[in-house]
Amino acid sequence: MRNIVHRHLGKVVAGAAIAVAGTAVMVGITLPGTAGADDTAGGTAGGRGAQQAAQSAGEGQAAVPPGVVEQAPAQGEKGTGRDPLTEDEMKRVERIALSRQPRGSGEDVDGDRGPQRLGVDLAEPEAGELGDAKAPRRAEVSFYDYRDDTLVTRTVNLDTGKVERTASQQGVQPPLSRDEANEAARLLIADPLGAGLKADYKDATGKELTSPDQLLLNSMVYRAAPGAQPAVLDQCGEHRCVRLFPKVKNGPWIDARSLVVDLSARKVGELAD
């Protein structure tokens, strides 16, 4: 077996061990198990046992009917009280929140027009509405504007369909969206510092790594720590920066902890050991 741990920058590692090491302060994450693993085992013996039991049953005994699995009820268009937001509600409030965006303003992670969508959450009730069963449902819609590195949060009243509040903050870095993680992987694959990642992927699969779609990605925001990174990453925290934890589909994890992608500047940097 070839030892690829010492040959490449992005070393192949097993399991979730990569998530506990590193020089930067990181928030704990849970890495998924190997995707597509076949956990089925020996159904033949169980089938013979059931057949023998059926043959030994006395005549006239009623067969046990098969279990019935009921379908989950269809999700309604509108929830009530503190129910989780329905898909229809999430789509509606995103549309309402974006309608307040001036035409042509904002920029997403790909550089396209309009801010990057991050998420929609059910808002907490107002102080005077606690315990009020008739209190309006509200949703908080979050966007990240890459044009000026600003987090924008809009609170939408689901009953009236109006934006009640808009908050803008800089230097605030919420968890990354799937689109942002994919773009970070795309930039890393195209960068010279991604050579080790691509070499390890080829060692594991025999194929060339050309797209984020070939990987399973976990990610976390990276903030600059004085003296702990090259100058290219000094603005991480003000900029939107990401550390990736890539996994070969149906294969091993690849250690890319030393690499950080600045999505705002669209640059890749390597942390010192």
Rosetta silent file (secondary structure, phi, psi, omega in degrees, C-alpha in Angstrom):
SEQUENCE: MRNIVHRHLGKVVAGAAIAVAGTAVMVGITLPGTAGADDTAGGTAGGRGAQQAAQSAGEGQAAVPPGVVEQAPAQGEKGTGRDPLTEDEMKRVERIALSRQPRGSGEDVDGDRGPQRLGVDLAEPEAGELGDAKAPRRAEVSFYDYRDDTLVTRTVNLDTGKVERTASQQGVQPPLSRDEANEAARLLIADPLGAGLKADYKDATGKELTSPDQLLLNSMVYRAAPGAQPAVLDQCGEHRCVRLFPKVKNGPWIDARSLVVDLSARKVGELAD
SCORE:     score description
SCORE:     0.000 S_00000001
   1 L     0.000  131.599 -179.943    0.000    0.000    0.000 S_00000001
   2 L   -73.203  140.294  178.935    1.393    3.381   -0.959 S_00000001
   3 L   -91.239  100.292 -176.521    1.958    5.780    1.902 S_00000001
   4 L   -93.395   -2.579 -178.427    0.202    8.975    0.746 S_00000001
   5 L   -65.135  -37.057 -174.252    0.264   10.629    4.156 S_00000001
   6 L   -99.334    0.371 -175.838    3.779   12.048    3.650 S_00000001
   7 L   -95.579  -26.888 -170.656    3.668   12.770   -0.084 S_00000001
   8 L  -124.215  157.324  177.624    0.993   15.400   -0.420 S_00000001
   9 L   -66.206  -43.469 -179.982   -0.065   18.641    1.174 S_00000001
  10 L   -94.820   88.399 -171.703   -3.666   17.461    1.512 S_00000001
  11 L   -75.907  139.551  175.943   -3.134   14.178    3.343 S_00000001
  12 E   -75.426  129.229  178.399   -5.799   11.492    3.233 S_00000001
  13 E  -129.051  162.880 -177.547   -7.017   10.726    6.726 S_00000001
  14 L  -103.149  144.599  172.193   -9.614    8.357    8.148 S_00000001
  15 L    64.932 -152.508 -173.414  -12.798    9.254    9.977 S_00000001
  16 L   -99.928   16.294 -175.998  -13.426   12.503   11.812 S_00000001
  17 H   -62.603  -28.352 -177.734   -9.967   12.865   13.412 S_00000001
  18 H   -65.396  -20.476 -173.319   -9.172   15.897   11.248 S_00000001
  19 H   -78.318  -11.635 -175.670  -11.889   17.941   12.941 S_00000001
  20 H  -102.538   -6.274 -179.237  -10.141   18.066   16.319 S_00000001
  21 L  -104.115  176.763  175.532   -6.717   19.344   15.235 S_00000001
  22 L   126.019  160.878 -176.170   -5.596   22.693   13.838 S_00000001
  23 L   -95.561  -23.802 -178.483   -4.067   25.976   14.930 S_00000001
  24 L   -87.791  154.758  174.899   -7.071   28.290   14.707 S_00000001
  25 L   -71.322  125.529 -174.614   -9.902   28.381   17.265 S_00000001
  26 L  -127.454  151.087  173.482  -12.706   26.382   15.709 S_00000001
  27 L   -82.356  139.597 -178.510  -16.313   25.621   16.521 S_00000001
  28 L   -65.774  138.797  176.777  -16.987   21.892   16.988 S_00000001
  29 L  -131.925  161.625  177.715  -18.634   20.106   14.080 S_00000001
  30 L  -110.824  120.138 -179.375  -19.850   16.606   13.490 S_00000001
  31 L   -89.787  138.400 -177.686  -18.506   14.914   10.418 S_00000001
  32 L   -71.255  159.856  176.316  -20.769   12.386    8.690 S_00000001
  33 L   -73.966  177.716 -178.358  -19.894    8.720    8.399 S_00000001
  34 L   -61.142  122.328 -176.565  -18.794    7.123    5.178 S_00000001
  35 L   -72.447  141.753  174.471  -21.485    7.811    2.637 S_00000001
  36 L    75.237   12.241 -179.576  -22.998    4.871    0.834 S_00000001
  37 L   -67.238  141.909 -179.242  -21.509    2.222    3.140 S_00000001
  38 L   -93.228  106.769 -177.409  -23.221   -1.151    2.850 S_00000001
  39 L  -101.240    7.662 -178.470  -24.289   -2.180    6.376 S_00000001
  40 L   -71.717  148.681 -179.865  -26.556   -5.058    5.363 S_00000001
  41 L  -147.529  145.818  172.301  -25.730   -8.493    6.783 S_00000001
  42 L    16.694   76.466  175.097  -26.845  -12.141    6.444 S_00000001
  43 L   -85.822   -8.879 -174.664  -30.549  -12.058    5.666 S_00000001
  44 H   -67.478  -46.932 -177.792  -30.522  -15.713    4.503 S_00000001
  45 H   -63.115  -40.454  178.839  -30.555  -17.348    7.937 S_00000001
  46 H   -62.453  -36.751  179.571  -33.348  -15.087    9.112 S_00000001
  47 H   -66.602  -40.728  179.077  -35.400  -16.039    6.046 S_00000001
  48 H   -65.315  -39.806 -179.573  -34.980  -19.795    6.728 S_00000001
  49 H   -63.950  -39.888  179.752  -35.995  -19.304   10.377 S_00000001
  50 H   -67.418  -37.219 -179.018  -39.167  -17.485    9.417 S_00000001
  51 H   -66.767  -41.269  179.306  -40.022  -20.162    6.853 S_00000001
  52 H   -65.783  -38.705  179.509  -39.592  -22.981    9.389 S_00000001
  53 H   -64.545  -37.141 -179.920  -41.729  -21.162   11.940 S_00000001
  54 H   -67.676  -37.872 -178.848  -44.481  -20.761    9.383 S_00000001
  55 H   -68.845  -30.376 -176.917  -44.370  -24.456    8.504 S_00000001
  56 H   -85.822   -7.199 -179.394  -44.619  -25.501   12.179 S_00000001
  57 L   -68.442  143.850 -179.273  -47.648  -23.314   12.883 S_00000001
  58 L   -69.853  154.462  178.321  -50.880  -25.245   13.478 S_00000001
  59 L   -68.238  147.544  176.804  -53.614  -25.267   10.870 S_00000001
  60 L    90.695  -10.007  177.551  -56.384  -22.771   11.285 S_00000001
  61 L   -78.049  136.324 -178.646  -54.185  -20.098   12.866 S_00000001
  62 L   -74.092  137.855  177.530  -54.605  -16.700   11.218 S_00000001
  63 L   -70.989  144.544  178.288  -51.541  -15.263    9.502 S_00000001
  64 L   -74.390  123.048 -178.611  -50.170  -12.052   10.999 S_00000001
  65 L   -67.942  150.870  179.073  -50.938   -9.231    8.566 S_00000001
  66 L   -65.924  152.438  178.275  -48.025   -7.139    7.325 S_00000001
  67 L   -67.744  150.961  179.759  -47.384   -3.811    9.041 S_00000001
  68 L  -113.779  125.181  177.627  -48.808   -0.701    7.454 S_00000001
  69 L  -100.286  116.644 -179.157  -46.699    2.443    7.214 S_00000001
  70 L   -82.461  142.850  178.199  -48.830    5.558    7.012 S_00000001
  71 L   -73.017  145.786  176.930  -47.671    8.434    4.873 S_00000001
  72 L   -66.419  142.759  179.791  -46.801   11.669    6.630 S_00000001
  73 L   -62.515  147.727 -179.884  -49.500   14.290    6.235 S_00000001
  74 L   -62.461  140.227 -178.697  -48.919   16.844    3.519 S_00000001
  75 L   -73.479  130.382  180.000  -47.240   19.987    4.765 S_00000001
  76 L   -73.525  167.708 -179.361  -49.613   22.924    4.885 S_00000001
  77 L   -74.521  -24.575 -174.073  -48.865   26.281    3.322 S_00000001
  78 L  -140.576  131.151  176.369  -48.880   28.058    6.664 S_00000001
  79 L   -87.871  177.356  179.023  -47.862   27.033   10.155 S_00000001
  80 L  -132.330  151.976  177.025  -49.291   28.279   13.427 S_00000001
  81 L    56.007 -128.205 -178.756  -47.791   29.521   16.665 S_00000001
  82 L   -97.706   18.768  174.729  -44.239   28.256   17.175 S_00000001
  83 L   -58.519  147.159  174.707  -44.521   25.548   14.503 S_00000001
  84 L   -58.039  152.195  178.178  -41.428   25.333   12.267 S_00000001
  85 L   -63.284  137.564  175.037  -41.645   27.359    9.086 S_00000001
  86 L   -80.000  165.701  177.885  -43.132   25.465    6.157 S_00000001
  87 H   -60.354  -40.668  179.038  -41.387   25.344    2.801 S_00000001
  88 H   -62.489  -40.275  179.177  -44.026   27.670    1.376 S_00000001
  89 H   -65.496  -41.496 -179.267  -43.436   30.160    4.192 S_00000001
  90 H   -63.862  -42.976  178.317  -39.664   30.099    3.691 S_00000001
  91 H   -63.524  -40.198 -177.314  -39.974   30.732   -0.037 S_00000001
  92 H   -65.796  -46.178 -176.833  -42.480   33.527    0.567 S_00000001
  93 H   -70.976  -32.099  174.392  -40.416   35.417    3.147 S_00000001
  94 H   -61.815  -42.912  179.470  -37.248   35.135    1.037 S_00000001
  95 H   -64.420  -41.537  178.956  -39.149   36.666   -1.862 S_00000001
  96 H   -65.260  -43.775 -178.485  -40.514   39.451    0.356 S_00000001
  97 H   -63.719  -40.592 -179.943  -37.088   40.178    1.871 S_00000001
  98 H   -71.425  -25.392 -179.611  -35.417   40.372   -1.533 S_00000001
  99 H   -66.564  -19.357  177.462  -38.133   42.674   -2.867 S_00000001
 100 L   -86.448   -3.382 -179.933  -36.771   45.342   -0.495 S_00000001
 101 L   -81.971  125.209  177.112  -33.327   45.052   -2.091 S_00000001
 102 L   -56.178  140.587 -177.615  -32.578   47.931   -4.500 S_00000001
 103 L   -58.420  128.682  176.661  -32.322   46.674   -8.072 S_00000001
 104 L    84.594   -3.556 -179.114  -28.756   45.756   -9.010 S_00000001
 105 L   -91.412  158.119  178.697  -27.370   46.129   -5.480 S_00000001
 106 L    83.750  160.798 -179.138  -25.553   43.423   -3.582 S_00000001
 107 E  -150.063  136.300  179.839  -23.333   40.578   -4.761 S_00000001
 108 L   -93.655 -175.120 -173.165  -23.377   36.851   -4.042 S_00000001
 109 L   -65.683  -24.347  178.459  -20.488   34.419   -3.601 S_00000001
 110 L   -87.940   -3.422 -176.740  -20.224   33.858   -7.370 S_00000001
 111 L    87.733    7.220  179.192  -20.079   37.595   -8.094 S_00000001
 112 L   -82.712  165.834 -177.253  -23.603   37.646   -9.493 S_00000001
 113 E   -69.448  139.133  179.800  -26.106   40.405   -8.775 S_00000001
 114 L    99.390  145.438 -177.881  -27.964   40.190   -5.472 S_00000001
 115 L   -70.522  160.944  179.269  -26.761   39.148   -1.976 S_00000001
 116 E   -77.465  125.951  177.841  -25.951   35.561   -1.025 S_00000001
 117 E   -75.915  132.368 -179.985  -28.856   33.783    0.684 S_00000001
 118 E  -108.507  -47.623 -178.223  -27.842   32.181    3.971 S_00000001
 119 E   177.769  169.676  178.456  -30.989   30.990    5.710 S_00000001
 120 E  -131.835  129.065 -179.443  -34.475   31.565    7.094 S_00000001
 121 E  -131.483  150.842  174.050  -35.382   31.050   10.757 S_00000001
 122 E   -69.704  128.399 -177.666  -38.518   31.498   12.828 S_00000001
 123 L   -80.186  152.164  175.730  -38.123   34.726   14.806 S_00000001
 124 L   -71.571  147.704  178.647  -38.610   34.929   18.554 S_00000001
 125 L   -66.382  156.501  176.700  -41.836   36.657   19.701 S_00000001
 126 L   -66.299  160.861 -176.481  -41.698   40.249   20.868 S_00000001
 127 H   -57.149  -39.721 -178.063  -41.378   40.886   24.603 S_00000001
 128 H   -82.287    0.200 -176.987  -45.029   41.873   24.954 S_00000001
 129 H  -106.539    1.150 -178.096  -46.235   38.853   22.973 S_00000001
 130 L   -61.447  127.488 -179.975  -44.928   36.065   25.198 S_00000001
 131 L    82.257   -0.626  179.377  -47.722   33.624   25.932 S_00000001
 132 L   -88.043  112.340 -177.649  -50.064   35.273   23.415 S_00000001
 133 L   -67.253  -19.150 -178.772  -51.559   32.526   21.239 S_00000001
 134 L   -99.391    8.999  179.596  -52.569   35.141   18.649 S_00000001
 135 L   -62.273  141.223 -178.630  -49.109   36.700   18.343 S_00000001
 136 L   -67.810  147.506  173.618  -48.007   37.049   14.709 S_00000001
 137 L   -83.520  136.303  178.512  -45.470   34.644   13.253 S_00000001
 138 E  -129.062  154.305  177.293  -42.299   36.286   12.032 S_00000001
 139 E  -128.650  144.585  175.459  -39.293   34.997   10.115 S_00000001
 140 E  -105.995  121.868 -178.345  -35.704   36.257   10.006 S_00000001
 141 E  -108.496  125.321 -176.331  -34.092   36.087    6.571 S_00000001
 142 E  -111.296  136.829  176.323  -30.291   36.358    6.414 S_00000001
 143 E  -132.013  154.613  172.285  -28.158   37.391    3.431 S_00000001
 144 E  -120.938  122.887 -179.310  -24.458   38.079    2.988 S_00000001
 145 E   -96.477  107.881 -178.417  -23.513   40.897    0.646 S_00000001
 146 L   -73.711  -10.865  178.804  -20.076   40.187   -0.811 S_00000001
 147 L   -66.425  -38.614  179.847  -19.898   43.649   -2.329 S_00000001
 148 L  -134.380   19.689  177.731  -19.104   45.203    1.056 S_00000001
 149 L    51.767   60.115 -178.546  -18.926   42.146    3.377 S_00000001
 150 E  -124.958  131.759  172.210  -22.157   42.935    5.194 S_00000001
 151 E   -88.127  124.136 -179.180  -24.562   40.556    6.905 S_00000001
 152 E  -114.829  126.751  178.233  -28.142   41.696    6.268 S_00000001
 153 E  -122.756  126.815  178.688  -31.031   40.335    8.353 S_00000001
 154 E  -119.162  133.947  178.503  -34.646   41.193    7.593 S_00000001
 155 E  -100.882  119.970 -175.899  -37.569   40.363    9.875 S_00000001
 156 E  -111.393  129.264  174.666  -40.757   39.573    7.951 S_00000001
 157 E   -80.957  116.583 -176.715  -44.232   39.451    9.506 S_00000001
 158 L   -70.435  -23.624  179.737  -45.847   36.337    8.057 S_00000001
 159 L   -76.610  -43.242 -176.649  -49.349   37.627    8.768 S_00000001
 160 L   -95.699  -18.746 -177.356  -48.989   41.003    7.024 S_00000001
 161 L    73.900   20.990 -178.007  -46.241   40.099    4.542 S_00000001
 162 E  -110.338  147.965  173.511  -44.293   43.223    5.512 S_00000001
 163 E   -80.818  115.212 -177.020  -40.629   43.692    6.390 S_00000001
 164 E   -88.593  -32.130 -178.187  -40.700   45.063    9.942 S_00000001
 165 E  -146.388  149.303  172.242  -36.955   45.441   10.553 S_00000001
 166 E  -132.699  127.782  178.767  -33.684   45.419    8.649 S_00000001
 167 E  -123.506  136.921  178.209  -30.307   45.052   10.379 S_00000001
 168 E  -123.557  132.065 -178.770  -26.876   45.329    8.733 S_00000001
 169 E  -138.050  143.959  173.834  -23.661   44.213   10.420 S_00000001
 170 E  -116.209  152.126 -176.657  -20.030   43.938    9.379 S_00000001
 171 L    78.695    9.707  178.518  -17.456   41.647   10.951 S_00000001
 172 L  -108.607  128.103 -173.558  -20.185   39.099   11.711 S_00000001
 173 L  -126.941   91.128  175.857  -19.703   35.652   10.199 S_00000001
 174 L   -72.161  170.835  178.263  -22.621   33.182   10.507 S_00000001
 175 L   -54.875  151.572 -175.789  -22.238   29.550    9.345 S_00000001
 176 L   -80.328  148.632  175.471  -21.595   29.073    5.652 S_00000001
 177 L   -83.488  167.415  179.240  -24.220   27.976    3.167 S_00000001
 178 H   -62.602  -39.382  179.301  -23.795   24.984    0.860 S_00000001
 179 H   -61.648  -38.288  179.916  -23.284   27.293   -2.136 S_00000001
 180 H   -68.744  -40.876  177.548  -20.440   29.056   -0.320 S_00000001
 181 H   -63.036  -40.486  178.690  -18.727   25.772    0.582 S_00000001
 182 H   -64.760  -40.718  179.504  -18.990   24.628   -3.036 S_00000001
 183 H   -67.414  -37.517  176.892  -17.507   27.888   -4.309 S_00000001
 184 H   -61.764  -42.935  178.277  -14.648   27.620   -1.807 S_00000001
 185 H   -64.849  -38.330  179.066  -13.885   24.099   -3.076 S_00000001
 186 H   -62.881  -42.757  178.701  -14.041   25.324   -6.666 S_00000001
 187 H   -66.549  -39.101 -179.547  -11.510   28.076   -5.922 S_00000001
 188 H   -66.954  -41.896  179.735   -9.234   25.640   -4.080 S_00000001
 189 H   -62.030  -35.961 -177.609   -9.293   23.095   -6.901 S_00000001
 190 H   -81.683  -14.327 -175.609   -8.326   25.819   -9.397 S_00000001
 191 L   -88.985  148.647  176.209   -5.542   27.252   -7.208 S_00000001
 192 H   -56.459  -30.984  179.132   -1.928   25.965   -7.199 S_00000001
 193 H   -69.836  -10.845  176.853   -2.272   25.324   -3.451 S_00000001
 194 H   -86.911    5.757 -177.696   -4.955   22.769   -4.282 S_00000001
 195 H   -60.738  -40.602  179.873   -2.421   20.465   -5.971 S_00000001
 196 H   -65.840  -39.845  176.582   -2.129   18.236   -2.892 S_00000001
 197 H   -59.231  -46.372 -179.217   -5.895   17.891   -2.619 S_00000001
 198 H   -67.062  -37.752  179.100   -6.133   16.832   -6.254 S_00000001
 199 H   -65.879  -41.230  178.966   -3.214   14.406   -5.927 S_00000001
 200 H   -67.558  -36.756  177.178   -4.778   12.732   -2.896 S_00000001
 201 H   -62.924  -41.868  179.709   -8.121   12.469   -4.643 S_00000001
 202 H   -67.055  -37.078  176.678   -6.456   10.746   -7.597 S_00000001
 203 H   -62.217  -37.220 -176.013   -4.620    8.358   -5.264 S_00000001
 204 H   -79.699  -28.524 -172.771   -7.926    7.444   -3.607 S_00000001
 205 H  -122.563  -18.784 -174.118  -10.029    7.103   -6.765 S_00000001
 206 L    79.116    6.728 -177.579   -7.744    6.901   -9.775 S_00000001
 207 L  -121.405  161.146  177.562   -9.617    9.884  -11.251 S_00000001
 208 L   -80.256  141.167  174.848   -8.916   13.574  -11.672 S_00000001
 209 L   -92.328  115.391 -177.129  -10.598   16.024   -9.278 S_00000001
 210 L  -126.266  -12.204 -173.295  -12.188   18.777  -11.352 S_00000001
 211 L  -147.422  146.486  174.554  -15.400   19.742   -9.542 S_00000001
 212 H   -60.033  -22.186 -179.612  -16.774   20.181   -5.990 S_00000001
 213 H   -63.726  -16.396 -179.968  -19.531   17.750   -6.993 S_00000001
 214 H   -84.627   -3.605 -175.405  -16.992   14.929   -6.619 S_00000001
 215 E  -122.810  155.265  164.182  -16.589   15.650   -2.889 S_00000001
 216 E   -98.500  129.825 -169.849  -18.665   15.685    0.270 S_00000001
 217 E  -120.306  129.002  162.088  -17.919   18.971    2.011 S_00000001
 218 E  -110.043  150.823 -176.435  -18.021   20.179    5.597 S_00000001
 219 E  -147.211  161.001  173.335  -16.937   23.735    6.223 S_00000001
 220 E  -151.546  152.470  179.524  -16.426   26.326    8.917 S_00000001
 221 E   -68.573  140.376  176.044  -15.723   30.037    9.084 S_00000001
 222 L  -114.434  132.756  175.894  -12.074   30.984    9.649 S_00000001
 223 L  -114.214  140.869 -178.524  -11.042   34.143   11.497 S_00000001
 224 L   -66.226  141.839  173.166   -7.549   35.589   11.347 S_00000001
 225 L  -120.948  128.076 -175.607   -5.343   35.263   14.423 S_00000001
 226 L   -52.146  126.919  176.858   -2.381   37.665   14.668 S_00000001
 227 L    78.345    1.296 -175.311    0.814   36.001   13.574 S_00000001
 228 L  -106.078    5.691 -178.249   -0.878   32.685   12.769 S_00000001
 229 L  -153.079  163.340  176.029   -1.393   33.080    9.043 S_00000001
 230 L   -69.880  165.003 -176.041    0.150   34.639    5.922 S_00000001
 231 H   -58.967  -28.544 -177.671   -0.716   38.221    5.003 S_00000001
 232 H   -63.794  -19.209 -178.222   -3.184   37.043    2.353 S_00000001
 233 H  -108.805    9.571 -175.515   -5.487   35.866    5.154 S_00000001
 234 L   -61.995  -25.020 -176.719   -5.103   38.850    7.506 S_00000001
 235 L   -94.129    4.665  179.020   -8.594   40.142    6.730 S_00000001
 236 E   -63.754  127.353 -171.051  -10.389   36.875    7.487 S_00000001
 237 L   118.038  -49.484  166.857  -13.176   37.759    9.885 S_00000001
 238 L   -79.059  -42.558  172.358  -13.867   41.013    8.089 S_00000001
 239 E   -85.991  163.356  177.998  -13.788   38.977    4.876 S_00000001
 240 L   -89.824  105.706 -176.584  -15.767   35.752    4.478 S_00000001
 241 E  -119.932  149.850 -172.832  -13.162   32.982    4.858 S_00000001
 242 E  -138.782  141.712  169.551  -13.644   29.236    4.990 S_00000001
 243 E  -106.812  133.317 -177.129  -11.798   26.106    6.027 S_00000001
 244 E  -106.120  147.167  174.081  -12.882   22.969    4.190 S_00000001
 245 E  -125.518   83.224 -174.803  -13.077   19.361    5.382 S_00000001
 246 E   -82.194  150.644  177.969  -13.459   17.420    2.107 S_00000001
 247 E  -134.564  134.436  173.275  -14.315   13.758    1.813 S_00000001
 248 E   -66.487  132.015  178.525  -14.097   11.505   -1.214 S_00000001
 249 L   -60.172  126.255 -175.978  -17.573   10.203   -1.976 S_00000001
 250 L    59.921   28.805 -177.988  -17.656    6.628   -0.646 S_00000001
 251 L  -148.098 -160.358 -172.758  -14.038    7.104    0.375 S_00000001
 252 L   -82.090  166.405  169.512  -11.657    8.699    2.905 S_00000001
 253 E   -75.858  151.848  174.429  -11.391   12.200    4.282 S_00000001
 254 E  -117.288  128.061 -176.047   -8.688   14.435    2.820 S_00000001
 255 L   -78.193  108.776  177.396   -6.809   16.673    5.228 S_00000001
 256 L  -121.786   25.259 -174.383   -7.041   20.272    3.971 S_00000001
 257 L   -60.231  -29.773 -175.519   -6.839   21.964    7.377 S_00000001
 258 L   -80.085   -4.980 -176.342   -3.841   24.100    6.464 S_00000001
 259 E  -107.610  134.404  179.694   -5.669   25.736    3.536 S_00000001
 260 E  -128.147  135.406  179.278   -8.064   28.684    3.897 S_00000001
 261 E  -108.055  121.723  173.772  -10.159   30.226    1.118 S_00000001
 262 E   -88.884  102.640 -176.781  -10.971   33.934    1.316 S_00000001
 263 L   -70.086  -29.589 -179.699  -14.279   34.048   -0.543 S_00000001
 264 L   -69.388  -44.873  179.851  -14.429   37.854   -0.459 S_00000001
 265 L   -89.978  -10.362 -177.778  -11.009   38.283   -2.083 S_00000001
 266 L    56.631   48.567  179.690  -11.292   34.954   -3.981 S_00000001
 267 E  -131.082  157.980  178.823   -7.821   33.933   -2.839 S_00000001
 268 E  -118.100  136.366  176.657   -6.330   30.858   -1.135 S_00000001
 269 E  -128.316  159.439  179.559   -3.788   30.937    1.668 S_00000001
 270 E  -117.515  128.399  178.642   -1.832   28.298    3.582 S_00000001
 271 L   -76.637  149.181  176.892   -1.462   28.397    7.349 S_00000001
 272 L   -73.135  148.501  179.105    1.912   27.839    8.922 S_00000001
 273 L   -67.122    0.000    0.000    2.451   24.503   10.676 S_00000001
